[in-house]
Amino acid sequence: MYHFTDGGLRNVWLENGYAEQTTPYGDGISFHDLDGLVIAICRALCKKPGKLTGAEFRYIRNALLLSQKMLGQLVGYTEQAVAKWEKSGKAPKAIDLTIRLLFNEKHGGNRSVTTLIKALNALDCVSYTKIIVKEERSKWTSTIELAPEPLAA
Protein backbone atom coordinates (compact mmCIF):
# COMPACT_ATOMS: atom_id res chain seq x y z
CA MET A 1 0.00 0.00 0.00
CA TYR A 2 1.10 3.55 -0.71
CA HIS A 3 0.73 6.20 2.02
CA PHE A 4 -0.76 9.20 0.17
CA THR A 5 0.26 12.41 1.94
CA ASP A 6 -0.60 15.02 -0.70
CA GLY A 7 -1.86 18.27 0.82
CA GLY A 8 -0.79 17.25 4.30
CA LEU A 9 -3.21 14.33 4.54
CA ARG A 10 -2.02 11.64 6.95
CA ASN A 11 -4.84 9.11 6.90
CA VAL A 12 -5.03 8.02 3.24
CA TRP A 13 -3.53 4.82 1.79
CA LEU A 14 -3.86 3.62 -1.81
CA GLU A 15 -4.29 -0.09 -2.49
CA ASN A 16 -3.74 0.37 -6.22
CA GLY A 17 -4.11 2.98 -8.96
CA TYR A 18 -0.49 4.08 -8.83
CA ALA A 19 2.83 3.06 -10.33
CA GLU A 20 6.26 3.26 -8.74
CA GLN A 21 8.90 4.56 -11.12
CA THR A 22 12.61 5.20 -11.09
CA THR A 23 13.55 8.51 -12.67
CA PRO A 24 16.90 10.29 -13.14
CA TYR A 25 15.94 12.26 -10.01
CA GLY A 26 15.16 9.25 -7.84
CA ASP A 27 12.17 7.04 -7.13
CA GLY A 28 8.75 8.47 -7.89
CA ILE A 29 5.07 7.66 -7.95
CA SER A 30 2.56 8.33 -10.72
CA PHE A 31 -1.17 8.08 -10.20
CA HIS A 32 -3.76 6.74 -12.62
CA ASP A 33 -6.65 9.21 -13.03
CA LEU A 34 -5.46 11.82 -10.51
CA ASP A 35 -8.69 13.84 -10.80
CA GLY A 36 -10.74 10.74 -9.97
CA LEU A 37 -8.45 9.99 -7.02
CA VAL A 38 -8.90 13.49 -5.58
CA ILE A 39 -12.69 13.21 -5.91
CA ALA A 40 -12.70 9.78 -4.23
CA ILE A 41 -10.61 11.09 -1.33
CA CYS A 42 -12.87 14.12 -0.89
CA ARG A 43 -15.99 11.94 -0.96
CA ALA A 44 -14.50 9.80 1.81
CA LEU A 45 -13.56 12.91 3.81
CA CYS A 46 -17.11 14.24 3.44
CA LYS A 47 -18.46 10.97 4.93
CA LYS A 48 -15.90 10.90 7.73
CA PRO A 49 -17.44 11.01 11.21
CA GLY A 50 -16.26 13.85 13.40
CA LYS A 51 -14.83 17.19 12.37
CA LEU A 52 -12.39 17.58 9.52
CA THR A 53 -8.75 18.25 10.37
CA GLY A 54 -7.24 21.44 8.99
CA ALA A 55 -5.46 19.52 6.23
CA GLU A 56 -8.67 17.68 5.30
CA PHE A 57 -10.62 20.95 5.21
CA ARG A 58 -7.93 22.55 2.99
CA TYR A 59 -7.86 19.49 0.72
CA ILE A 60 -11.61 19.75 0.04
CA ARG A 61 -11.40 23.53 -0.43
CA ASN A 62 -8.57 23.09 -2.95
CA ALA A 63 -10.50 20.35 -4.75
CA LEU A 64 -13.36 22.85 -5.13
CA LEU A 65 -10.81 25.30 -6.58
CA LEU A 66 -11.82 27.90 -4.02
CA SER A 67 -9.30 30.35 -2.60
CA GLN A 68 -9.37 31.08 1.12
CA LYS A 69 -10.70 34.52 0.25
CA MET A 70 -13.57 33.20 -1.88
CA LEU A 71 -14.59 30.57 0.66
CA GLY A 72 -14.50 33.20 3.39
CA GLN A 73 -16.71 35.52 1.39
CA LEU A 74 -19.11 32.68 0.64
CA VAL A 75 -19.60 31.82 4.32
CA GLY A 76 -19.29 35.34 5.75
CA TYR A 77 -15.80 35.14 7.25
CA THR A 78 -12.43 36.64 6.41
CA GLU A 79 -9.63 35.01 4.46
CA GLN A 80 -7.62 35.02 7.71
CA ALA A 81 -10.37 33.06 9.47
CA VAL A 82 -10.22 30.35 6.80
CA ALA A 83 -6.42 30.21 7.08
CA LYS A 84 -6.75 29.86 10.86
CA TRP A 85 -9.25 26.98 10.53
CA GLU A 86 -6.90 25.18 8.17
CA LYS A 87 -3.91 25.70 10.47
CA SER A 88 -5.68 24.83 13.73
CA GLY A 89 -8.22 22.31 12.46
CA LYS A 90 -10.96 24.16 14.32
CA ALA A 91 -13.51 25.28 11.72
CA PRO A 92 -16.96 26.01 13.15
CA LYS A 93 -19.31 23.03 12.87
CA ALA A 94 -21.56 24.87 10.42
CA ILE A 95 -18.60 25.66 8.14
CA ASP A 96 -17.33 22.07 8.33
CA LEU A 97 -20.78 20.92 7.23
CA THR A 98 -21.00 23.62 4.54
CA ILE A 99 -17.79 22.62 2.78
CA ARG A 100 -18.86 18.97 2.81
CA LEU A 101 -22.25 19.89 1.36
CA LEU A 102 -20.68 22.10 -1.33
CA PHE A 103 -18.38 19.29 -2.43
CA ASN A 104 -21.12 16.64 -2.41
CA GLU A 105 -23.52 18.85 -4.34
CA LYS A 106 -20.92 19.89 -6.91
CA HIS A 107 -19.75 16.34 -7.53
CA GLY A 108 -23.28 14.96 -7.35
CA GLY A 109 -24.14 16.93 -10.47
CA ASN A 110 -25.87 19.93 -8.89
CA ARG A 111 -25.47 22.54 -11.62
CA SER A 112 -26.43 25.41 -9.32
CA VAL A 113 -23.54 24.68 -6.97
CA THR A 114 -21.14 24.13 -9.88
CA THR A 115 -22.22 27.47 -11.36
CA LEU A 116 -21.83 29.18 -7.98
CA ILE A 117 -18.30 27.86 -7.52
CA LYS A 118 -17.32 28.86 -11.06
CA ALA A 119 -18.73 32.34 -10.43
CA LEU A 120 -16.80 32.64 -7.16
CA ASN A 121 -13.57 31.60 -8.86
CA ALA A 122 -14.23 34.04 -11.67
CA LEU A 123 -14.40 36.87 -9.12
CA ASP A 124 -10.66 36.43 -8.58
CA CYS A 125 -10.02 37.03 -12.29
CA VAL A 126 -9.91 40.46 -13.85
CA SER A 127 -11.67 40.50 -17.17
CA TYR A 128 -13.85 42.76 -19.21
CA THR A 129 -17.16 41.53 -20.46
CA LYS A 130 -19.67 42.54 -23.03
CA ILE A 131 -23.23 41.53 -22.19
CA ILE A 132 -25.54 41.03 -25.15
CA VAL A 133 -29.26 40.87 -24.47
CA LYS A 134 -31.83 40.06 -27.11
CA GLU A 135 -35.49 39.22 -27.37
CA GLU A 136 -36.63 36.19 -29.27
CA ARG A 137 -40.21 35.00 -29.38
CA SER A 138 -41.22 37.33 -26.53
CA LYS A 139 -38.47 36.01 -24.25
CA TRP A 140 -35.28 37.82 -23.29
CA THR A 141 -31.96 35.96 -23.31
CA SER A 142 -28.45 37.09 -22.52
CA THR A 143 -24.92 36.04 -23.36
CA ILE A 144 -21.54 37.19 -22.13
CA GLU A 145 -18.48 37.72 -24.28
CA LEU A 146 -15.05 38.26 -22.80
CA ALA A 147 -13.19 41.25 -24.15
CA PRO A 148 -9.38 41.62 -24.04
CA GLU A 149 -9.53 45.24 -22.82
CA PRO A 150 -12.03 47.78 -21.42
CA LEU A 151 -14.88 48.53 -23.76
CA ALA A 152 -15.21 52.04 -25.20
CA ALA A 153 -17.95 54.21 -23.75
N, C-alpha and C positions, 0 to 999 in steps of 0.2 A: 504494500500500500504506500501511496505517496502522501506525505503530510503537506497539504496545500495551505500556505501562509500568506497568500496575496492579500494586500490591504490590511495586514496586521491580524488577520483571522488566525485563531489558534486551535479551533475545534473542528477542522474540516480535513478529511482524508479521502483520497480518490482510490477506488478499487481498480479502475481501468480508465480508458479514455485519454491516456497520455503515453508519450514515448520518451524514453531516456536516450540521450544522444551525446556523443563526444564531439566537441567542436575544437577548433584551434585555440579557443579561449578557456577550455575546460569542459567538464560535464554540464549538460543542460537538460531541460525538460521542455517538450512541446506538447500542447494540448489539442485534442481533436475538438472541434466546434467550441471554441472559447466562449462565444456569446451564449450558447446553450448551457455551458457549464456555469456561467455567472448567473443566469436566470434560475437554474436548478438550485444553486446555493442560496440565492435570495428567497426562493420559495420555501426552502427548509428553514431559513432564519425567520421568515414571517410566521411559520407554524410553531416555532420554538416556544416552549412555556417559559414564563418569566420574562423580565425585561431584557432588552438587547444590550450588549456591551457597547462601549463607544466605538470599537472597531466594526462591530456588526452593523450598528446604526450608520456609520460612514460608508460601509460597503454598499448598503441598500441605497443610500443617497447618491453615491457615485453611479450605481447601476441605473438610476433614474435620470442620470445626467443633469442633476440639479446642483448648482453651486450652494455653498453655505448661505450666501446672501439671498438667493432665490427661495430656498427652503424657509429661511427665516421670515421673509416677506409673506410667503404663503400662509404660515402659521401664526403670524403676528409677533415674532420675536426678532432680535437683532442677529446679524451675522456672528457676532461675538458669542451670543448665547448658544448658537448651533455648534460653534467651535468648542465651547466649554462642555457641552453634552458629549461630544465625540471624544474629548480628552478624558473626562471624568467617568463617562458611562452612566450619567445620571440625567437622562432626558425625562421630562415630565411624562407621566403615564399616558396622557392624552396625545402627546406628540409621538411617543413610541407606537401607539396604536395607529395614528394618522399615517406615519411613513409606511407601516405594514399594509394598511388599506390602499394607499396610493400605488404601491408596487403591485399588489394583487389585482387591483382594478385595471391598471395599465396592461399587465401581462395576461389578464383574463379577457382582453379584447374590448374593454370599455373605451370607446372612441372619445368620449367627453374628457376622461382623465388624460388620455394620450394627447389630445388637443391642448388641454390645460398645461401639461408639462412642456410641450413644444412651445407654447406661447410664453411660458416663464423663461425658458432657455433663450428664446428670441429677444427677451427684454435686455439680456446682457450684450446683445449685438447692436452695433450702430449701423443702421441702414436707412435709406430713403425709399419711401414707397409712393406709388401712384395708385390711388383707389379709383376704379372705374365702376360706375353704377349705371345699370340700364334696366329698362322696363321691357318685358316680353310677355305678351298675353296677359296683361293686367297684373303682372307680378314683378316686383323689383328683385334684381340679383346684383351681387357685387363680386369683383375680383380684385386681387392685389398684384401689382407688378413691382418688382424691385428695381430701383434706379441706381446707377453708379454714383450719382452726385445729387446735391439738392436741386429740386425742381424750380424752374423760373417762376416768378410771381405772375 
